[in-house]
């Protein structure tokens, strides 16, 4: 059983852009969803995360005192309160504070807190991913879903027909993944474990030289004592060892070394051969192809003896030769040839039907088994009666059963082939990772001692890797030595190569163009940007769109209804013939009225296709999300797609969204007699503790006034307080320093002189942000900070207007700057001086007014609005929590991708509608024709084998319809824009 890597459910957000809007870079230290507002070395020890349910919060204003109280505790990295879901998420150091104290603090503020989840090794909930084979329609996936959800300890289960995967959230204290697999097998399907639990990293090693269970136990014990090893699983029959580990403490080369040195040293360990979804898919394709070819070997002769040779005089005479009474050579041949097709090649349909009926459901296999059995066993009855009668003249339908099975197998073969194409996006992403890497060994002075080519999966954290021109970057990391340009288009969608030099970050899977680089690996395995993108796309393709519920509801009743219609059709035609309700001329010369009725009944049974309905949504979602990923737009599932196509109002954050997000100080006006150097040292000492882009701009500018510009040392800031949406406050060198906007100064009872008011008004009129600095309750200076608009912002807003989408800008900045920016880009509605909770409130106001709202943002202060919006779009260069809260991630940080996301969602949803119209229309039109509605007027009837071919074609056509999304092109209006992100060196 193949076990792939299992990882923590992290958003793509764990990488942040430090260089340019199109350059994704790993943050130096992983923080689950919250940014670290203080220095990296300020606190020591490993972090923990706790999630609390907070009852009693009436509105967004309640979040401020809760956050303030939590942040006042020692050892708190960050705290975020989600008023919409009544939750608080806290990142803290267990050595300084525990969850009980945090809970007590929330209670003291006046709210009731309950610990939901603590970040420990013993998780109360784990996620298990399982590959399931044998599903044919939504009835199958619904049956498995219901069976899994019925298990005690399973919190949620989701089964996707198109991806043939299940994702199960379960409590390992009550149920194990082996029990989940057992339930799936009892339901009648084959389950293969992909991943289980929340392992940071997992690797499979093949161990040669193992000749007993004792050897594996010895290896297992040797590995378990290693630091960082979380779990070791052994598979004696496969000579395989699976190791779950923490990449900061251990790595695969360490494991191989330990295994090979265990015992007498006769073991040999290597990376286990790559297996996965593509291997399983190829095997399934080969299997269907083999069955189809073998069915043709038997079916073609049956067809020829039944339909062709009867018109060739010499052959007809041989076939009509009677063996016993009225039983002829031709009938006997057809019986012998069709039997292997019915019971050997068609065995899978019997198996599937039995398993479905055993669990009280009915699927497509039931319809096929009933239809083919009706034709086959009536034919057997006809043959046997002819053998015992001297005057019986009956017709056999052996060609019906065998041709029906052959066409259905052809349809399944084409369907599996097409379904494989819909998941090509993931396969292409996984193929970006290079097979090998060049590992360097350096001495203390950084000189190369040796080079070794290794499997890229053996790379460990802090390894030094050599990247030659034209080679793929083997791991996420940063440049230690060398200069080059790296093509990152395959990850970020950014077309232009990005310059790289010492200290710059690189992404695994990208291509080095013209120089030799030495990089230090910082994120490996499932922590890498590429792995997280793959996980996000996989999760998106697993998630069901709400419209899928329509097909799920129909599937429950579809097959039983078709069986009833089939029986009713047969009965109606049989009774009509028995009581001579239609002319005898309607009955073909080779048939009786019973046989005519039987053909109509079988045709109805086999023409109905629940598969097409079940595939209509998931195949389109798979294709749409895959195309989005290739264009740098990561869509988190069907829900996001369905909501995005309805969007008619977009709220844009200003800083980092409409603007480049790289603000710079352009003017400084001192209002107090002091040196400029002293002024900037004081404010840099406080702003260095903030993650806000404006704070970073101030610190960058302040470096000009110190000697060590690379690693400046600022005075210590005591009693640091961040006032969200307004500014910061702290004590520096025994002086109270307050840096922020006008509102903050007024709140702190600080008088603003007229000269400062004039400077602010002048800056705001030039679309600049004015920042006031107070020293000991007196305004000492005013800073003007400029953040230029992103290229093409005006054109994007204009295109949105042409799409009849209302654009709004919302910002925590002042009204003057906000109005100036809005006027420049062409936005009429402006909301300024908005706190994070105000942004979410405005989103709800527009929703109440009847708009379907999308929010586009990049910062922590945008996350409440991103969650509140119908569709949250996060800029790929934004913060972790913003991206995690969003439904769509714009990897390139280009505004044009807002249009691409909405247009793609509209195209995808139109395709889903078309698929449903075709699937429903086919059944609504095909069933009456198969039932013989047109026969009395036109003499046209649909033979069962043609009905079966039509059924197979309907599934294939729906999948092919979805595949057309692969040829999606962004709106023509965007092709003339050059909206690539500005790279700031």
Order of alpha helices (4+ residues) and beta strands (2+ residues): beta-beta-beta-alpha-beta-beta-alpha-beta-beta-alpha-beta-beta-alpha-beta-beta-alpha-beta-beta-alpha-beta-alpha-alpha-beta-beta-alpha-alpha-alpha-alpha-alpha-beta-beta-beta-beta-beta-alpha-beta-beta-beta-beta-alpha-alpha-alpha-alpha-beta-alpha-beta-beta-alpha-alpha-beta-beta-beta-alpha-alpha-beta-beta-alpha-beta-alpha-beta-alpha-beta-alpha-beta-alpha-beta-alpha-alpha-alpha
